[in-house]
């Protein structure tokens, strides 16, 4: 049997879910897999979950080499895993121990079968586009790419902000709003959806812009080709604003220009054979369920 390498990432705040982690480790060890674990997750498992972690290698940051990255948590954990994988483009297996699970779609009861499928090669890998962010011409510090979305938001209880938007150098409009979300098709079912944005099928070559609580009712979401170069310049009465990349937020001074483009690399998400997007969408959105 081919020996495979696995890098494990996980949610540090999900207690009482050690059964799934133990099941994964047992399944991998029984096949002679090489396992390395994010050091923070390792400490959590060893101290909080009392799991046997002997002979387990740890790593920090993105200092790992693996055939698969395994995300143990929900979609938020998978987004964090994707940011750590970055340019390595290691295929990511999402084990869903959260609630919704559009991205992390391997159930806790399907771990053994999924590991077996990985060793058989009975799976597919979907390439998901990312948004690359630059500020004033320089890549944003930390992870400058988003698998779901980039949100430009007002701070706390501050007044709405003004966001001047140009597309490929052509002026579009100035949004007066609590914020603006630029999302990939993958992220169309996340924050954008809760603000009235449309659902876009993954691997459709577009970007989506959705305003957050716009001042004008005439403002509507707009879909752009993912070849577009989006530039956003923000004005704020508080003189600062927030930029959140897949939920990882930081403060920037007003007047900062953000340039958003499709990243030159992708996130690779493992899908089990037989997984169907529209069936998953129908289930997660509870379409057809009689709520009476």
N, C-alpha and C positions, 0 to 999 in steps of 0.2 A: 504494500500500500504506500502511495506517495506521501511523504511527510510534508505537511503544510505548516506555514507560520501564521499565527494569529496575534493581533494586537488588540487588547481589550480596553474599552473605555466604559465609564458608567456614571450614573447619577449618584451623587454622594448623599442625597437626602431621601432616598427611598428605602426606609427600613422595612423589615418584615417581608422582604422579597428575596431572601437568600436562597430559596429552593430553586429558583430558575438559574441563579449563578452557579450553584453547586451542580445542577444538571448539565450546564454548559461545560464546566471544567471537567466533569466526569466523562462526557462524550468526547471532548478533545483529547484528554489524557489517554483514553482507551485506544485511540487511533495513533498515538505517538506524536501528536502535534507539538510543535514548538510554541509555547505560550509566553507572551510578554504583556505586562499590565501597566497601565498608567500609574505612576507611583502614588498619587493622591487616592486613586480608586483602590489600589492595593492596601494602603493603610486603613481605609474605610472598611474593606472586607475583612481584613485581619483583626482589627480592633472592635468594630461595631457588630459584625456579623459572625465572628468566631469561626471563620472558614479556614481550613488547612491550606496555607499558602506556601508550604515548603517547596523548595526547588523551583520557585517561580521567579522569572526575571522581570525587573521593573525598568521603566524608562521615564524620562521627563520631556515635556514639550513635544516636539516632533522627531525625537531621536529614536526612531524604531525602523525596522525593516520587516515587512510582513506581506503575505499573499492576500490576507483579508484583515480589515479593521472591523471589530464587532462593537456595536453601540448597544449597551444595556440600559434602557430607559424608555423615554418617549421620543417624540419628534424633536423636542428641544435638545435632548442629549445627542441625537444624531446630527443636528446642526453644529453643535460644539465639536463633535468628532470630525465632521467635514472640514471645519476650520483648522483642526490639528493635522489632518491628512494633507490639506493644501496641495502643493505641487506634486507630491508623491503620487496622487491619483490612485491610491490603493482602493480597491472595491470595498464598499461599506455594507455590512450586514446589520440591519436594524432590528433588534429584539424589543418588542413593545411591552414595556412594563408600566406604561403611562395610561392615558385615557383615549385620545383620538387616534393617533397612529396612521397618518397618511403615508409617511415615509418609513417609519419603523413598523413593518407589517408582519414580522415573524412573531406569532403568539408564544407565550411562555410554554404552552403545551406542545409546540411544534419544534422545539430546539433539537431534539435527537434526530428527527427526520430531516431538518434543515442541514445539520452537520453532515449527515450521510449524503445528502444531495450535493453538498459542496465537494465532497471527496469523489462523487461519481461524475461531477461536471454537469449535473442536471440543474442548471440555473441560467439566468440571463443577467446581463449588466446593462443598466440604463445610464447613458451619459446625460447629466443634468447641467444646464448652463448656470453660470455664476455672474454676479455683477461686481465689477472692479470699481473701487472708489479712490479718487485722488482729491486732495485739497490743495488749492493754489498751485497745482501742477506737480505735487509730490504725493506718493502713495500714503494713505492713512496709516498711522502707526498701529502696531498689532497686526491683526488679520484684516487686510484691506478688501476682502471679497465676501459676498453674501450668496448663499444658496437660496434663501427665501426672499429677503427684502432688505432694502435700505430705507429707513424712516428718518425724515427731518422733522423735528418736533419742537414745540415751545417747551420751556422749562416750567415745571410745577404749575403754579397758579398765574403765571405771567399772561399778559395779553396775547392775542393771536399774533402770528408772525407773518411777514411778507416774504414770499419766495419767488424770485424772478427766474423764469425757466426759459431756456433756449434749447432748440433741437437742431443739431448740426449747424450751429451758428445763427439760426433763424429764431427770432423772438417768438415765443408761444403765448405766454401770459404771465401775469404776476398773481400768484395765489395769495389771497388773504384767508388764512386758515389756522387751525391748531397744528397743522403739519401736512406733510406730503409723503406718500409711500411709493417707492419705485420697486416693483417686484418682478421676479422671474415667473414663468409659468408654474414652477414648483411652489412658489410662494403665493400664488393667486388664491389658494384655499386657506391662507393664514390671515394676517392682520388686514390685508387689503379687502378680503371678503367681508370682514366685520364692518367695513366702512362703505359697503355697497359696490365693491369692485366685482367684475365678472370672474367666473371660473374659466381658466385656460388650461387646456390639455397639456401635460408635460411634453417636452421636446418640440413644442411649437416655437418657431424662431421669432419670439416677440418679447418686448418689455412692456410693463403696465404701470401707469401713473395714476394714483388714486389720492384725492385730497382727504384730509382728516378734518371733519367739521368745518367745511368752507363757509365763508361769510355770505357768498352768493349761491342761490339755489340753481343757477345756470351752470355751475361748475360740475362737470361729469368726468368719470374715468376716461383715459385715453390709452389706446393700444398702439405701440410703436414697433417698427422692425428692430430686432436686436443688434442691427448694425448701427443704430442711432447713437450719437454722442450727446448726452444730456448734460447741460450745465445749469447749476442752481446756485443763486446768490441770495443770501438770507439777510433780512433786516429785522431787528427785534427791539422793543422798548427796554427789555432787560439787558440788551447788548450782548447776549449770548443765546445759544440754542443747543439742542441735543441732536446728535446723529447716532442712530442705532443700527448696527449691522448684525442682522439675525439676532436681535435682542441685546447685543453687547453695546452699551451706550457710552458716549463720551461727550464732553462739553466743548463747543467751539465758539470763537468770538464772531459777532455779526460782521458781515462784509466778506466772510470766507466764501470762496467759490468752490463748489464741489463738482467734479467731473465724473460722470457715471457712464461706463461702457461695459460691453460684454467682456468677461475675463478671457484671457487667451488659453485657459485650461478649464476642465470640467470636474464635477464631482461624479463619481461612478458608484451607483447604488445597485446592490444585488437584489434581484427579484426571483422568487421561487417559480419554478415552472407551474403554469396554471393560474398564476396571479393575473387578474384582469382589472384594468384601471376603472372602467365604468362600473363594474360590480362593487369595487371598493368605495368609489364615490357614492354610489347609491346607498350602500350600507352606512357609511359614516355620516352622510347628510340625512339619513332616515327618510329618504324619498319613498313614497308609497305606503308609509306607516300611518295607520289611522290613529290620530291623536285623541279621538273622542273617548 
